[in-house]
């Protein structure tokens, strides 16, 4: 900042310069001489923290304080190498893909009551790839051949922006379930990731798939769900 004669003239008469102090024109002093002017022409206000130099000393101050001395050199930070997300997200394996197709076909027969409770139209759920996994059928098997997610579940696809299904998420229809949310192990994607490719409207980012489906049911098209708070990809 530069303290000009015009600014000094705005200071009330009872706060004009006296023994190196004056009222501050930058915040409009009315009671105290809070602005200190130093011998080299620099100034500092102890109330609003305004600082700079008087106009009559500006040229000399620039000569004594060149830019290269007052600002550190900016070192460019190299950008990280772009990861190939296609390699990180292969499509579902054959067995899981076949199970997913079966669950999609069963959506109208078992999943509609839960969808109605969430006010999600059946035709919309079908259009976005949802499925229904009946009870007594595991969502997936562990390496020790233990079935996981044997209760009734709605299945939702993880996708890439190209539309490839790379994983599955399941939501228990029973609100008292100990494991309401289960994902396949391994690769992850985003629900409705092809929405990244749409243009002309804002992108709505939801935490859960059913939040996203609620917005889709209201007519919004560019909506994704990232399956949690740390799942934002692409």
QUIVENGI-V717981 format. One record per residue. N is the residue number from 1. RES is the residue in three letters. SS is DSSP state (H for helix, E for strand, C for the rest). PHI is phi in radians with two decimals (999 if undefined). Layout:
N_RES_SS_PHI / N_RES_SS_PHI
This chain:
1_UNK_C_999 / 2_UNK_E_-2.09 / 3_UNK_E_-1.55 / 4_UNK_C_-1.59 / 5_UNK_H_-1.01 / 6_UNK_H_-1.14 / 7_UNK_H_-1.21 / 8_UNK_H_-1.07 / 9_UNK_H_-1.19 / 10_UNK_C_-1.39 / 11_UNK_C_-1.31 / 12_UNK_C_-0.95 / 13_UNK_H_-0.99 / 14_UNK_H_-1.28 / 15_UNK_H_-2.10 / 16_UNK_C_-1.14 / 17_UNK_C_-0.95 / 18_UNK_E_-2.63 / 19_UNK_C_0.88 / 20_UNK_C_1.41 / 21_UNK_E_-2.24 / 22_UNK_E_-2.74 / 23_UNK_C_-1.16 / 24_UNK_C_-1.59 / 25_UNK_C_-1.34 / 26_UNK_C_-1.35 / 27_UNK_C_-1.99 / 28_UNK_C_1.40 / 29_UNK_C_-1.03 / 30_UNK_C_-2.22 / 31_UNK_C_-2.24 / 32_UNK_C_-2.46 / 33_UNK_C_-1.57 / 34_UNK_C_-1.53 / 35_UNK_E_-1.67 / 36_UNK_E_-1.80 / 37_UNK_E_-1.84 / 38_UNK_C_-1.56 / 39_UNK_C_-1.08 / 40_UNK_C_-1.49 / 41_UNK_C_1.66 / 42_UNK_E_-1.27 / 43_UNK_E_-2.45 / 44_UNK_E_-2.67 / 45_UNK_E_-1.71 / 46_UNK_C_-1.35 / 47_UNK_C_-1.79 / 48_UNK_C_-1.81 / 49_UNK_C_1.15 / 50_UNK_C_-1.15 / 51_UNK_E_-2.57 / 52_UNK_E_2.87 / 53_UNK_E_-2.54 / 54_UNK_E_-1.25 / 55_UNK_H_-1.10 / 56_UNK_H_-1.18 / 57_UNK_H_-1.84 / 58_UNK_H_-1.11 / 59_UNK_H_-1.08 / 60_UNK_H_-1.16 / 61_UNK_H_-1.12 / 62_UNK_H_-1.10 / 63_UNK_H_-1.15 / 64_UNK_H_-1.51 / 65_UNK_C_-2.32 / 66_UNK_C_-1.10 / 67_UNK_H_-0.98 / 68_UNK_H_-1.16 / 69_UNK_H_-1.57 / 70_UNK_H_-1.70 / 71_UNK_C_-2.19 / 72_UNK_C_-1.22 / 73_UNK_C_-1.12 / 74_UNK_C_-1.53 / 75_UNK_C_-1.68 / 76_UNK_C_-1.14 / 77_UNK_C_-1.74 / 78_UNK_C_-1.13 / 79_UNK_C_-1.28 / 80_UNK_C_-1.16 / 81_UNK_C_-1.13 / 82_UNK_C_-1.25 / 83_UNK_C_-1.37 / 84_UNK_C_-1.52 / 85_UNK_H_-1.18 / 86_UNK_H_-1.16 / 87_UNK_H_-1.24 / 88_UNK_H_-1.37 / 89_UNK_C_-2.28 / 90_UNK_C_-1.22 / 91_UNK_C_-1.16 / 92_UNK_C_-1.01 / 93_UNK_C_-1.16 / 94_UNK_H_-1.01 / 95_UNK_H_-1.11 / 96_UNK_H_-1.23 / 97_UNK_H_-1.14 / 98_UNK_H_-1.16 / 99_UNK_H_-1.09 / 100_UNK_H_-1.09 / 101_UNK_H_-1.06 / 102_UNK_H_-1.12 / 103_UNK_H_-1.18 / 104_UNK_H_-1.10 / 105_UNK_H_-1.17 / 106_UNK_C_-1.59 / 107_UNK_H_-1.01 / 108_UNK_H_-1.20 / 109_UNK_H_-1.52 / 110_UNK_H_-2.26 / 111_UNK_H_-1.59 / 112_UNK_H_-1.11 / 113_UNK_H_-1.01 / 114_UNK_H_-1.19 / 115_UNK_H_-1.08 / 116_UNK_H_-1.11 / 117_UNK_H_-1.15 / 118_UNK_C_-1.73 / 119_UNK_C_1.03 / 120_UNK_C_-1.86 / 121_UNK_C_-1.05 / 122_UNK_H_-1.04 / 123_UNK_H_-1.11 / 124_UNK_H_-1.21 / 125_UNK_H_-1.06 / 126_UNK_H_-1.12 / 127_UNK_H_-1.09 / 128_UNK_C_-1.81 / 129_UNK_C_1.45 / 130_UNK_C_-1.28 / 131_UNK_E_-2.43 / 132_UNK_E_-2.21 / 133_UNK_E_-1.82 / 134_UNK_C_-1.25 / 135_UNK_C_-1.18 / 136_UNK_C_1.16 / 137_UNK_C_-2.24 / 138_UNK_C_-1.21 / 139_UNK_C_-1.26 / 140_UNK_E_-2.76 / 141_UNK_E_-1.89 / 142_UNK_C_-1.39 / 143_UNK_C_-1.12 / 144_UNK_C_-1.60 / 145_UNK_C_1.12 / 146_UNK_C_-1.81 / 147_UNK_E_-1.33 / 148_UNK_E_-2.02 / 149_UNK_C_1.28 / 150_UNK_C_-1.49 / 151_UNK_C_-1.52 / 152_UNK_C_-1.24 / 153_UNK_E_-2.54 / 154_UNK_E_-1.66 / 155_UNK_E_-1.86 / 156_UNK_E_-2.23 / 157_UNK_E_-1.43 / 158_UNK_E_-1.53 / 159_UNK_E_-2.26 / 160_UNK_C_-1.79 / 161_UNK_C_-1.03 / 162_UNK_C_-1.44 / 163_UNK_C_1.67 / 164_UNK_C_-1.29 / 165_UNK_E_-1.44 / 166_UNK_E_-1.98 / 167_UNK_E_-2.85 / 168_UNK_E_-2.35 / 169_UNK_E_-2.07 / 170_UNK_E_-2.25 / 171_UNK_E_-2.07 / 172_UNK_E_-1.14 / 173_UNK_C_-1.34 / 174_UNK_C_-1.48 / 175_UNK_C_-1.12 / 176_UNK_C_-1.60 / 177_UNK_C_-1.07 / 178_UNK_C_-1.23 / 179_UNK_C_-2.24 / 180_UNK_C_-1.17 / 181_UNK_E_-2.05 / 182_UNK_E_-2.32 / 183_UNK_E_-1.99 / 184_UNK_C_-1.09 / 185_UNK_C_-1.30 / 186_UNK_C_1.69 / 187_UNK_C_-1.00 / 188_UNK_C_-2.26 / 189_UNK_C_-2.44 / 190_UNK_E_-2.40 / 191_UNK_E_-1.21 / 192_UNK_C_1.08 / 193_UNK_H_-1.01 / 194_UNK_H_-1.03 / 195_UNK_H_-1.09 / 196_UNK_H_-1.03 / 197_UNK_H_-1.46 / 198_UNK_C_-1.31 / 199_UNK_C_-2.21 / 200_UNK_C_1.68 / 201_UNK_C_-2.69 / 202_UNK_C_-1.10 / 203_UNK_C_-1.64 / 204_UNK_E_-1.66 / 205_UNK_E_-1.90 / 206_UNK_E_-1.91 / 207_UNK_C_-1.37 / 208_UNK_C_-1.96 / 209_UNK_H_-1.14 / 210_UNK_H_-1.32 / 211_UNK_H_-1.14 / 212_UNK_H_-1.13 / 213_UNK_H_-1.12 / 214_UNK_H_-1.10 / 215_UNK_H_-1.20 / 216_UNK_H_-1.07 / 217_UNK_H_-1.16 / 218_UNK_C_-1.47 / 219_UNK_C_1.89 / 220_UNK_C_-1.31 / 221_UNK_C_-1.85 / 222_UNK_C_-1.64 / 223_UNK_E_-2.29 / 224_UNK_E_-2.32 / 225_UNK_E_-2.21 / 226_UNK_C_-1.76 / 227_UNK_C_0.97 / 228_UNK_C_1.99 / 229_UNK_C_-1.67 / 230_UNK_C_-2.16 / 231_UNK_C_-1.79 / 232_UNK_C_-1.30 / 233_UNK_C_-2.11 / 234_UNK_C_1.05
